[in-house]
Amino acid sequence: MLIVLSLVVTPLRGGDWLEHRDCDRAAKLGVIGFLYLSNTLLLIFFWFDRQHSVSGTLHEIVMRRYLWFGTSALVLMTPAGPHVD
């Protein structure tokens, strides 16, 4: 929901309809939404699918190609998210 809200506000950034602080709020909503969603998905996988096993989670991520690519993308995107000035 937070990511959708930030995307709704994003097209208005080009016009004079929003002040600069409103654009900052939209960016912060996007960052919070990204972090919330990524952490929620990882916790659901860890808690329900892997039965609280860290080694089982890491083993599954290494063994499944699609999980490896998804986790790699998440790790690469995470440093780009929190840079909201």
N, C-alpha and C positions, 0 to 999 in steps of 0.2 A: 504494500500500500504506500509506503514511504517513497519507493522508487517511482511509482506511478504519479504521486503528487509532485515530485521533483520534475518529472517529464512534462507534466501539465503546465508548470510554471516556466519551463525552459523556452518554449517558443515566444514568450512575451519578453524575453531578455533584450531582443533587438529594438524594441520600441521604447517610447518614453513612458509606458504605462506603469512600469515598476521602478522603484528606487533601487539603488545599489544594494542596500541592506536586504531587500527582498530577494535579490539574486543570490546573495550569500546564504540566505535561509534555504533557498532551493538547492544549492550545492551541498549544504550540510544535510538536508533531507536525503539527498542521493547517497552521500557517504554513509550515513546512519543506516539507510535501507540496505545498501550493499553489505555492510558488515553484519547486520542483523540476519539477512537472508543466508549469507555464506556460513556464518556460525551455526545457524539453526539447522541447515542441511547437514553439516558435518556432525553436529550433535545427534541428530536423528539417526544417521548412519552408524555412528559409534554406539549409541545407546540401544537402539532396537535391533539393528541388523547384526552387529558384532558382539552383543551382550557384554558391554563395558570392557572389552579387551583391547588395550592399546596395541599390543603386539599383533593381535588378530586384525585390527583395523589397518595397521601399516602393511602387514602381509597381503591383505586383500587389495589395497591400493597398488602395491607393487605388482601383484599377479594379474590384475585386470587392466587391460590397456586403456579402456575408456575412463576408468577411475584415475589412472596415472595422468592422462591428458587433462582431465578436469581439475585435478588437484594442482597440477603444474600451472594451469591457467589461473587458478585462484591465487596461488602463491605469487605469480608474476603480476597480477592486477592489484593485490593488496597494497603494495607501497605507493601506487598511484592514487589510491582513494583518499587517504587522510590529509592531502595537501590543500586544504581549504584555508585561504588567507582571509 
